[in-house]
């Protein structure tokens, strides 16, 4: 998260009334807000202004929200993205999360809940920024470079899915304290995320396969009937 006088939020919404209402409420909370009413303007604003968080509609003139999100992530921008869309199909949500959206909220939505989601994601970004100042963390034969989000095991680079990486950090930050599946789903995937009962488990399996021992894990430990904890 970039250090600004006030957190910057880019609202990408082509419905002028809705955009104005969101902008008004965000401004009351002290945020610095810009609005883009089509996909091309959104891509340009994300690149030039470097917002701390993006609220993104999917059905936009010209370039749709999925392509905007893809462009933002391809440019290396890790700012949290909350998709705000009337499209409530499971396939739409899955596509959004595969493109590395942080949360998916269906319209209509409550403004107070939206404000809480925004505040929670900005707090998470601040924690991750502070963690980045530590530079690296190590366990076993694994080294994680927090600045570049790169992972190396036994001298070899390891590719992790974005949510698997965030799940690893969520566990590491707890410093051995047990995290329930519900807590991890809330922190990594967000309140409104598309959730399957095995979402956390499948990402833990990826982490164990790539960074631990899947048959006898030493670092990513299952706590029966509760969740997981990290052991250095």
C-alpha positions, 0 to 999 in steps of 0.5 A: 500500500502506497503511503498517501495523505489519505488512501486513494480509491478508484471507483470504476462505474458507468452508472453516474448516480451509483458512482456519485453515491459511492464517491460521496460516502467514501469522501465522508470517510476521508478517502481520496476518490476518483471515478472512471466511467469506462474501462479504458479510463479505469486502466489509465487511472490505475496506471497513472494515479496508483490507487490503494484500492479499486471498486470495479464494475464488470459491465462497462463500455468498451473494455469490460471489468475483467479486462480492466482487472487483468490489465491492473494485475499484469502491470504489477499493481497489487492494490485490493480490488472489490468487484461490484456487479449485478452479475451473480452467477457462480461462473462470474465470481470464479472468473473474477477470483481467478483474475485475482480479485480480492472480493466480489460483491453483488448489487444491490449492496449496503453502503455500510457493509461496503465501507467495512469491507474497504476498511478491512482490505486497506488494513490488510494492505497496510499489514502487508506493507509493514511486513514487506519492510522485513524483506524476507522470511525463512522456514525450513529450506524455503525463503520468501521475498516479501518485496517481490512476492517471490518464493524459493525452495532449496535454491529453486524458484516456486510459483504459487497462486496469488491466493495461496501466497496470501494464505501463507502470509496470513498463517505466518503473521499469526506466529503459531496461533491457530486460524480457523477456516472461516477466519482464513476465508474472511481474511484471504478471500473476503466477506463476499467471496465465492466460497467452497467448503474445500477452498482453504484445504485445496490451497493448503494442499498446494502450499504443502506440495510446493513448500512442505511435506504433503505426507508429513507436514512440518510447517503447515499443521492441521488442527483437527476440527478447527483449521491450521497453524504455521510452525517455523 
